[in-house]
Amino acid sequence: MRILHISDLHFWTITCNPFYLLNKRLIGNLNLVTRRRRHIRQERAGSFIELMKGLCPDVVLVGGDLTTTALDSEYEKASGFLSRLQTVCPDIYVIPGNHDYYTFESQRKGRFEKYLGRYNPLSDPFVSYHSINDIALVCLSTVRPNLFSSRGFISKPHRDAAQKILWELQEQQVIVLAHYPCLYTTPEYHTGLTRRLEGALPLREMLGGVGRSILYLAGHVHVFSHGCDPVYANVTQVTTAPLFYEKNKQPGGFTEIVADKDDFKIFPWTYDEGWTRCKESLPAQG
């Protein structure tokens, strides 16, 4: 089985409407105008769809931040992209990122649910379970609006709900999909206090206590990394590069996961004048 993990697409629109700028979006819009729009190469969406026609993935997991400031126009671009992708791979699962809940207004109006809810229809909007052949997919929503920071959040009830699901699983292999990594620092990245997941340490403890191998997939940090949790050996974390990003010679990309018997093989992809599959990644030991 071939599973693709894409994250941090950041489809963007610059707005001049003052009613949309009476909140945190003013800062995000200024960031777009001055620099971010030069690094998000959303025109690569077409080449990615063409690549998918050849790869024929079984499942695509989307790890959040499909938008930049959670405008309707950005969600329309994201929704259109996923509709095109679904003609190649019908099985798509999506979770929100912090940019998809960029303002309290965007959450209140339910834009993520309106445009992308069909890719993850949940009875519980924070924790869900899906069985994909003999692989269990547990999706965690770890985002909420913030006035100034980009901190994530997972509460104890949501951790407990995820723990109950993990204890009762029958599948042999387990993937946990979230937007925020649960490790604050690895050799590839460091998350500052304003960008971390609040509740990450007890989340790690819960995942480690389950006692079975877990592949934890995240985005948010805009870099590929692959390593074992330094405390809980049963948890392996992969963070995926932003799909359309290009900054300071750091290429964007995605992650290909091949389910092989009782193990996962990890292959990062990068973009440098075309999509390139890198050699198999082996997890760094914590």
Phi, psi and omega in degrees: 000134179251120179244134177249135176247116175241150183204160172055056178287322174055049170303138189227153172217134173271127181247144175249003181286115184297334181292335178273354187250009182271042182195199181301338183297336176302315179293316180297322180293318177297322177297319178297313183297318188276329184207315193299325184297336179284342184259345181258102186268072186293347176291350178282358182303319182296317180292329177292318178299318179297319177299319182297330179297329178275325181286326181052060180293152176279325183215142171240126177253128183248117191267025173097176185056052174283339179243176179252314178233018173062036174278155175304317182297324177290319177296325178296320176296315180297316180296319178296320178298314181292328176296319176294319180295326183290340174290339178264318180226101184295335187268096183234135177235136186230137170239157180278154170250175183296330178287338177283341173244045192297324180232160175296328179297318181292325176290316182299324180275357174062042184294318180301314181294323182294313187268329189234000183300334182293342181271358176201066181292113187243143166278327173248118186289355185252330182221132177216158180231137178224137177260122181239099188054242180253027179243132176265127176249120177248118182259129179244129170270120185239024186239155172199155180294148175225145180292318186232326186266180174236038180285145174262177183203136169223126186273166178298316177302324180286323174296319180296321179295319178294320179299317180299317178299314183295323179294329188264001184295145175255341183292156182281326184242147186229130171241130172251123182251123178216167178274318183268138171292152178267353172262128182286327186219134171223175176300338184267338184205163171220127178261125178287173184301327184276359184237007185271167174272115175288123185099009182294320183295311175293334175294316176300317180299319179295313180297320178294327182285345179295328173084007177236159184294133181227131171260114183259118182254133181216170174231231169073318187271357173061036177204148175279134172213156183207110183202161175275144175299130184293343181252320186248099188294342181278354183251122174248131181249135172237126168253141187253143177295153178293136193299314186248017187274149174207112185210129176051045180062016175264109187285152170283177180171196178208179182237131174259131180239122179252116178281115185235101182056247183257021185220164174246134171258134188248127178231110175284144173246145177230165178242121174212089187060025180150162182276133183230130175273122179275170180293161181303134179270135174254140186292134172289141180274133182291000000 
